[in-house]
Amino acid sequence: MNSPRHYFRAVLVGYLIAIVCTIVVMLVFDHGQPALLYLVPGCILTVLGTAAAKGEVSELFAFSEDEFITPPDDGEEDKKDK
């Protein structure tokens, strides 16, 4: 499948920023923090920001991965039954 990679790049940047924030907070406060506290918002906010910038917010929330998981029904099973 050939697709644009702008969302992958956005998540990658958000992930890297969140990891840096995690390390900085850990070093400044000398106390470990759960990384997901920073990773989840970092990734979600960069994807939402990218979708907003491209005007694709409604498409982002309407996305369904069913077509990638469920094989298309082309009547093959009906042919096998006959």
N, C-alpha and C positions, 0 to 999 in steps of 0.2 A: 504494500500500500504506500503510495506516495502522498505525502501531506506536508503542509507548512509546519515548521517547527518553532513558531513563535511562543507557544505555550510551554513547550519543553524548556526553552531558553529562559522564560520568565520564572518557572519553578526552580530552575537551576540557580538563578541569581538570588531568588528569595531564600533558597536553602542555604546558600553560602553566606548571605547576610545574617541569617538566623544562627548559623553555627558560630560565626564571629561574635554575635551578641551573647551567645551562651558562654563562650570562653571568656569574654570581657567581664561579664557579670560574675563568673566563677572566680576570676582573678581579683577583681575589685573587692568583692565581699568575702573572699576567702572561704566560700562555702559552695558546694556543688548544687546545681539546680537540675531538674529534669530537662533534658534537651527538647523534649516534645513541647514544653511550655513555650518555646521560641520557634521551633520548627513548623508546627501546625499553622499558627497565624502567619508566619513568614511566607509559607507556600500558598496558603489560601488567598492572602491579600495581594500577592503578586499576580496570581491568575485572575482575580477579580479586577485588578487594575489594568491588566492587559486586555481583558474582555471589554472593559469600559472604554479604554482608549481606542479600540477597534470597532466599537459599537456592536459587540456581539454578546452582550449580557443575556439577552433573552434566549439566544441559541445555546449559550453555556448551560443555562438552567433547564432547557428543554432537551438536552442531549440524552440519548438512550444508547446503550451499548448492546442492545438485544441483537441487532443485525450482525454484530461481530461475534456473538456467542452462539446464537441459535442458527443452525444452518437453514437456508431458505427452503421452503416447502415447494418443491417443483414436481410433485406427484410421483416421485420414485417409489414410494411405499405402495401406492395404488397399483403400480405396474407389477410389483413383486407378488401381490396378493392374487393376481389373476392367473 
